[in-house]
Amino acid sequence: MSLVTSSATNWRGPSDVLDHATSEIASGSKLGIDATKKLPGEGFKRPWPPLIKMDAAVKAKVEKLFNL
């Protein structure tokens, strides 16, 4: 996954007061990712990409690693 942003983008702003990971109270940054399948009515005009299939060698390695 990659994220491309503009240097003018302001990621800092109001945050949940109960978020203890922020350096200042009620101030922090959040990132939301919409990974839902888009519909033509939402402006998505190209075909949806096919599902990714694991290579047999990779699948065998994962199965061995996790005792599947």
VMD Tcl script that draws the C-alpha trace (Angstrom):
set ca {
  {0.00 0.00 0.00}
  {1.22 3.51 -0.65}
  {0.01 6.95 0.30}
  {0.62 9.99 -1.85}
  {-0.05 13.38 -0.28}
  {0.58 17.00 -1.01}
  {2.87 19.02 1.25}
  {-0.06 21.43 1.61}
  {-2.23 18.71 3.18}
  {-2.86 19.36 6.85}
  {-3.12 16.01 8.66}
  {-3.14 17.55 12.12}
  {-6.40 18.54 13.71}
  {-8.98 17.73 16.37}
  {-8.68 14.26 17.83}
  {-10.52 12.15 20.35}
  {-9.74 13.38 23.88}
  {-9.40 9.74 24.98}
  {-6.68 9.07 22.39}
  {-3.63 8.69 24.64}
  {-1.21 8.27 21.72}
  {-1.25 11.97 20.80}
  {1.54 14.28 21.95}
  {-0.96 17.01 22.96}
  {-4.42 16.55 24.42}
  {-7.21 16.51 21.81}
  {-4.79 17.06 18.94}
  {-3.48 14.47 16.55}
  {-3.84 13.01 13.09}
  {-6.10 10.39 11.58}
  {-6.16 8.58 8.25}
  {-9.24 6.91 6.84}
  {-9.11 4.40 3.97}
  {-12.21 3.54 1.99}
  {-11.63 0.03 0.61}
  {-15.21 -0.68 -0.41}
  {-16.04 -1.75 -3.96}
  {-17.06 1.29 -5.97}
  {-20.11 1.40 -8.21}
  {-20.54 3.12 -11.59}
  {-23.02 5.56 -9.99}
  {-20.21 6.69 -7.67}
  {-18.03 7.68 -10.62}
  {-16.04 4.42 -10.87}
  {-15.99 3.67 -14.58}
  {-13.17 1.14 -15.10}
  {-13.61 -2.60 -14.43}
  {-12.83 -3.87 -10.96}
  {-9.45 -5.69 -10.87}
  {-9.44 -9.51 -10.59}
  {-8.78 -11.20 -7.25}
  {-5.14 -11.87 -6.47}
  {-4.12 -15.54 -6.46}
  {-1.13 -16.84 -4.53}
  {1.62 -18.60 -6.43}
  {1.85 -22.31 -5.48}
  {5.36 -21.84 -4.03}
  {4.23 -18.93 -1.86}
  {1.15 -20.86 -0.72}
  {3.34 -23.85 0.27}
  {5.72 -21.58 2.19}
  {2.84 -19.94 4.12}
  {1.27 -23.32 4.89}
  {4.61 -24.62 6.20}
  {5.25 -21.45 8.22}
  {1.85 -21.54 9.93}
  {1.46 -25.35 10.09}
  {-1.67 -25.31 7.92}
}
mol new
graphics top color blue
foreach p $ca { graphics top sphere $p radius 0.5 }
foreach p [lrange $ca 0 end-1] q [lrange $ca 1 end] { graphics top cylinder $p $q radius 0.2 }
display resetview
